[in-house]
Amino acid sequence: MQKKALVIIDIQNDITKNYKDVINNINQAIDWADNHQIHVIYIRHENLSAGTRTFKPDTHGSELASDLKMVSDNIFTKCKGNALSSEEFTDYIRKNEICDFYIAGADAVACVKSTCYNLRKADYGVSVLSDCITSYDKRKIDEMLHYYESKGCNIICLNNLLS
């Protein structure tokens, strides 16, 4: 197994808006990673805040989307935007000596942004798959790609990865 991981962030039933636009690309990225001996990691968000309606623990909405390809049991739960807030995820990274990450998922202006920022802050290599991320407000995606790049992330489109 390589010291790289594809991380799919929050492709859950409560992310119904716009994720259908990128699910086929995400599934192709999963196939690519699986075929290249790259760790495939799934991150789930659970919202513990009172009064919120989405990502509630033990609900259909918090489950990974049924059309998301599953090739590993590497599923980690976070309760904050940053995936590194999951101790199980950081332990997995450490145990497997992962140092480079490919990022896909939702939401580009929230959990993807926070995860990319914190991975770069921890000096990991980060490549964002530009056509494998989405947002509640798709008009913000280009702005977010510029933000990721300003923080030292590489921006890659799926076709470049596959070729």
Summary of the structure (lengths in Angstrom):
residues: 163
radius of gyration: 14.4
end to end distance: 20.3
largest distance: 45.9
contacts: 524
relative contact order: 0.20
helix: 37%
strand: 23%
